[in-house]
Amino acid sequence: MGEYECIDCNAVFYLEEPPFDGSSLCDDCRTVIKFPQLSEVDMEFEYFEREQKIIRDQAALIKIHLKDPLEYP
């Protein structure tokens, strides 16, 4: 779509369309800057979901034990 000037190193580069994230960064500067990845956040949420499931399972076992101690595994 035109020439852009890198906001980091001031190099002029050409793109067919506007930058996908709105930042005018050349390829060299873009590889240095690490943008946050959703996969890291998703992994943390999955971890907390697993921990929450474990806690719920343990609470269910405790309820069974309180009702009838002989049924506790």
NORVENDA-V941758 format. One record per backbone hydrogen bond with DSSP energy under -0.5 kcal/mol. CO is the residue of the C=O (numbers start at 1). NH is the residue of the N-H. If there is no record, write none. Layout:
# NORVENDA-V941758
CO,NH
CO,NH
This chain:
# NORVENDA-V941758
2,15
4,6
4,13
6,10
11,6
13,4
15,2
19,22
22,24
23,25
24,7
26,30
27,31
28,32
29,33
33,35
37,40
37,41
38,42
39,43
40,44
41,45
42,46
43,47
44,48
45,49
46,50
47,51
48,52
49,53
50,54
51,55
52,56
53,57
54,58
55,59
56,60
57,61
58,62
59,63
60,64
61,65
62,66
63,67
64,68
68,71
69,72
